[in-house]
Amino acid sequence: MKKRFLTWTLILFAIYGVLIGLYLFQWAGFGVPEAYQGTSADPATFMTAKELAQSQDYSRYKDFLYFVSLPLEWIIYLGVMIFGISTVFKQSGEKVSRFSIVHIPVYVLLLSTLTWILTFPVDYISRRLSLSYGISTQTFSDWMKDELISFWVGYIIMALLITVLYTLMRKFEKRWWLYASILMVPFLVFMMYLQPVVIDPLYNEFSDLKDKNLEEKILNLADEANVPAERVYEVNMSEETNSMNAYVNGIGSNLRIVLWDTTLNRLQEKEVLFIMAHEIGHYVMHHLYWNLFGAVAAAFIGLYLAYHLMKYSVRKWGDQLNIKSVSDIAGLPVLFIILSLLSFAATPVELAISRNAEMDADVYAIEMTQNPEAAVGAFQELTVNGLSEVNPPALVKYLRYGHPTMMERIHLLEQYQQTE
């Protein structure tokens, strides 16, 4: 079984890699449709020949790396089960302490560490690619610091979730998925409240916006939209990236309006105000809460399906993989594979909903600022600085894009200008 797993994994992964490469570098078209050529959505009108070439190359390499790495965790989890590593991790947790509450966190730590080590080369290659095209500006030491912070924050959250989940599995054999779904509601709300003030500052330095004149104008927009914000935060991202961003996140007293310093440095004031109006639009249209509702609904459906698929998997392969029951922590990699595959299957739907919400926020921002020229300029500058592809291949768009393509967004603005 082990030899067969290795052989077929190598063969299928090689075939998959070749097909992805052919699709991205040969079969998928470049540029924009003829109808958009010469318009504001055509990158040839606002990018140099060098920037155009870099944009196409960077996008293709980045997308290729994403798709090639996509099945890696599934392969790792399968390998952990087939080679008996999961049983070793379980026994290690039992040896560390006689208290059962310690066993699961130890197991999760060992599995997380192994996965992190095996996927680290892909993360490093992604960093090198970003550096070579001038997107990332972060030193290796700072990058490693962020990687380690992400690992430990992710581990703490995952260890807590898995401990609660497997406790429910043991106590409520037939209803654990339902109780887990219910508990996800306060957990997600708590994380939304915690994220801006506890987790985000672990990575970057936040300060009050230095440009008080701009802050006043942003707060006026927020006040007009009944957004309960008293100040605007500036985050130092120029030491890490040349990309630009802004966002509104958090709930209640922890709500924050945040601007990256790269956005402030590269956009004109009217362009910044459009970007902020877009982010305020998300708040006004309750997209944060719709995201919360969507996450809870996805958890409910996903855990229900996982409940049935885990029962089937343990019944069919439990003896071969040394999994005694659904609540046996040694079967955690199987659960991870199931949840990951379900998440992947739902991705096109989730991204389609996200793209629709982003388009609605664009419309809101245009109606609020009444400055389509500034909006077009902002999107063009975002494209240049991020070396984004305005018209990505269909597979990339439907599996990676949570925003409409830049071609679609700029075309919307041009239509707005024509109807004025």
N, C-alpha and C positions, 0 to 999 in steps of 0.2 A: 504493500500500500504506500509506503514512504517513497520508494523508488518511482512508482507510477505517478505519485503526486508531483515529484520534482520534474520528471520528464514532461508530463503534460502541461505543467505550469510554465516551463521554459518555452515549449513549442507554442502554446496559445498566446503567451505574453509577447513573444516575438512577432507572431502574425498580427496581433492587435496593434503593436507599435508600428509596424510597417503600414497597415491600413490607415492609422491615424496620420502618419507622416504623409502618405499619398494624398489623403483628403485635404490636409491643411496646406501643403506646399505645391500640389499639382492640380487637384480637382476643383478646389474652391476658388472662386473668382476673386480678383483684386479690384480695388477702386470702387467707383459709384456708378449706378445705372446712368444711361445716357440722359435721361430726363433731369437728373440732378447736376449734370456737368455744367460748370460755370456759375452755379448758384452759391449762396453762402454756405451750403452744406458740403460743397466740393472742397476737399482738403487742398487741392491744387491752387485754390484761390487765397489761402491763408498760411500755407506751409511751404517751405523751400523744398527743392528737389531732394536734398539730403534728409530733411526731416520726414518727407514722404517715404523714402526708402527705409529709413530707420523705423518708422512707424509700422510698416508692413513686416519687416524682419522681426522686430521685437514682439509684435503681436503674435506672429506665427510661432516663434520659439516659446513664448510664454504659454500659449495655448497647448502646444505640443507637450510641454512639461507637465501641465495640469492634467491632460487626458492620460498620459502615460503613468502618472503617479496615482491616478484615481483608484485603480484596483489594488494598490500595494497593501493597504491595511487589511483588505479582505484576504489577500494571500498570506499575510503575516498571521492573522487569526486562525486561518485554516492550518497553517504549518504548526502553530502552537498546539493545536488540538491533535493533529495527526502524529506529531513526533513526541507526544506525551509531556510536553513542556508545561502545559496547564496543570497536570497532576503534580509536577514538581513544585510549581508555584503554590499550589494549595497546601502541600505538605510543609513547605517552608513557612507559611503563615501559621500553621499549627505548631511548628517547632518554636517559633518566636515567643509565643505566649499560650498559656492554657485557657485564657479568656477568649471566648468565641468572637466577641465584638472586635478583637484586634485582627482576626484572621482575614477578613475581607479587605480592610485597608492595606494590609501587607500584600495580599494578592494583587490588588489594583496597582499598587506601587511597582511591583515587579513587572506586570504586564505593560504598564505605561512606560516604564524605563526601557524595556526591550523594544517596544514600538517606536519610541522617540529615537533610539540609537539607529534602528534600521531605516527610518525615514529621514534621518538627519542629512545624508548626502543629497537628497532631493531638495531639501530646504536650502542647503548651502549652494547648490547649483542655481537655484532660483535667485538667491541673493547676488551671486556673481553675475548672472544675466542682467539683473536690475542695475548693478553697478556699472557694467560695461556699456550700457545705453544711457547712463547719466540720470536714471530715475532715482536710485538710492544714493545717498551721500553718507550713510552710516558706517562708522568704523566697525571692525570685526568685534572688538571688545564690547561695544555698546549693543551690537546685534546679538551677541551671545548672552549678554545680560537680559535683554528682552526675551530671548528664547527660554532662558532658565526661569524667568518670572512667569512666562506663559505656562511652562511645564508645571510649576508648583501650584499656581492658581488653578490650573485645569485639574491637577491631581486632587487637590483639597475638595473641590466641588464634586468631582467624579467619585471620590471615595465616600463622600457623604451620601450622594444619590444612590450609589450601588449598595451601600450598607442598609439604607432604608428600604430599597427595592427588594433585596434578598430577605430581609426580615419579614416584609409583607408576604413574600412567596412562601416562607415557611409557615406563617401563621394563617394565611388565607389562600389556600391552594387554588380555589376556583375564582376568587374575586380580587386577587392581588393587583391585576391590571387596572381595575376600576378605582381602587383606593389610591394607587400610585398616580393615576390621572387626576384625581381630586386634589392630592397633595401638591401637584405641579402648579396649581393656581397661586397659592400663597408664595411658593418658592420663586416663580417667575416674577411676581409683583415685587418681592423683596429684592431680587437681582436688579430689576429696573430702577429701584430706589437706591440701591447700593452702588451700581456701576459708576455714576459720575463722580462720586466723592471718595470712593475707596479703591476701586480697581483701576480706573483710568489714570489716576495720579501715580500709580506704580510705574508707569511707562514713560510719562512725559511731565514736564513742568507747566502748570497752569497759572496764569496771572490775569489780573484785570486788563482789559483792552486799553492800550496806551493812548490810542487816538480817541480822545474824549468827544470830539466833534462827531466822529463816525459812530461811536457808541450811542450818542444821543439820538442819531438818526435811526439806528437799528432798534433802539428801545421804543422810539415813536412808532415804528412799524409793528413791533410786538404789542404795544399798547392799543393800537388801532385794531389788532386782531384778538385782543383780550388774552394775550399770552402773559401769565404772571411772572415776568422776569424783571429783576431789579438791576442787573448788570450783565455785561458781555465778557466772556472769557477768551483769552488768547493763549494758544498752546504752541510751544516751541517745537516745530516739526522740521525746520530747515536743516537741523543737524542729522536728520534721518533720510529726508526725501525732497525731491523737487516737485512732487505731486501736490495738488491743492485739494482742500476739503473744508467743509463747514457743516455743523449739525446742531440740532436741538435734541437733547435726550434727557432721561430722568423723569420722575413724576413727583408731584407734591412739592415740598420745600427744596428738594434736590434737583429741580428742573434747571438745566443749564443751556445757554446759547453759547456755542463755541466756534471760534474761527482759528484755522491754522495760520501761522505767521507767513507761510508760503503764499497763501491766498491773499493776504494783506499786501505782500511785497509785489505781487505780479498783476493784480487786477486793479482797475480804476475804481473809484468810490461807487459810481453808479452800478458797476458790474458786481461789486461786493454786495450792494443792497439788493440786487436781483437774487443773488445766491441765497442771501438770508431770508428774503421773502419766500423763496422756494421751501426752505427748511421750516419757516413759520407755517407755511401751508400744510405741511405734514401734521403739525400740532393742531391747527384749526380743524382739519378734516378727520382728526382723531385716528390717524394712521398708527400711532404708537399703541393705542388700545386695540385697534383691529389686528395689529401684529400679535399682541398678547392673546387675543381671542383665537387667532389662527394657530398660534403655538399650542394652546390648550387643546384645541380641536384635533390638531395633528398628533399630539401626545395621546389623546383618547383613542383615536383610530389606530395609531401605530402600536400602542401597548396591547390593544385588543387583538390585533393581528399577530403580534409577537407572542402573546399567550398561546394561541393555537399553533403557531409554527414551532414554538419551543417544545410544546408537548409532542408534536409529530416528530421533530428532530431527535429528541431524547428516546422516544419509543423506537425509532428506526435505527439510529446510530449510537445510542447511549452506551451499549456494551463495547462497541469497537473503540469508542473515544473515552471510555472510562468515566462516563457521566452517570451518576447514580439516580439523579432526579432533576426536575426542573430547577429546584432550589439549591442544587449543588453548585458552589461557586466555580468549580472546575469547568462548568459549561458557559461561563461568562463570554468567552470569545465567540461562541455560537450566537448568543444573544446580540453581541455587538455586530456580527455579520448581518443578522436579520434586520436589526434596526437601521443599519447603514444602507442596506439594499432598499428597504422601504423608503428611507429618506431620499435616496437617489431617484427612485421611481416617482416620488412626489415633486422633485425639483422643477420640472418644466411648468407644473401648475403653480407652484409657489412663486417662481420667477415671473410668470405671466401676470399674476396678481400684483407683484411688486412693480413691474414695469407700468402697469395701468395706474397705480398710485403715484408713481413718479411723474407720469404725464399730467395727472390731475394737479400735482403740486406746481408743475411748470405753468399750467394755465392760470392757477391762482396767483403765482408770482407776477406774471405778465399783467393781469388785471389789476394787481395792487400797485405795481411800479409804473405801468404805462410807458415802458422804455424798451421796446423790442431790440433796438440797436445795441443797447448795453447787454441784453441777454444773449444776443448772437455773439458779441465780443467775448463774453464770459465763457461760453461753450467752446468757442474757437481756441481761446487761451488754455482752457482745460485740456483740450485735445492735443495741443502742441506740447504742453509741459508733461503730460502723461504718456506721450507718444501713442495715443489711443487710435484705434481703427474706427473710422466713422461708420463703416458698413461691414461688420464682421460676417464670416460664414454662418449659415443658418444653424449648424450644430453648435457653434460657439455661442451664438445669441440665445438659443433656447435652453442651453445647459449652464450658461455662465452669467448672463446679463440680467441683473436685477433692475437696471435702468434701461429706458429705451436707447437705441443707438443714437450717436450724435447726429447722424443724418436725419433720423426721425425727429429729434428734438429741435434741430435748427429749421427743418422744413415746417414744423408747427409754428415757429416764430415768424417765418416768412408768410405763411398763410394769414397769421394774425395781422401782420403789417398790411396785407392786401385788402383786408376787410375793414380797416380803419376808415 
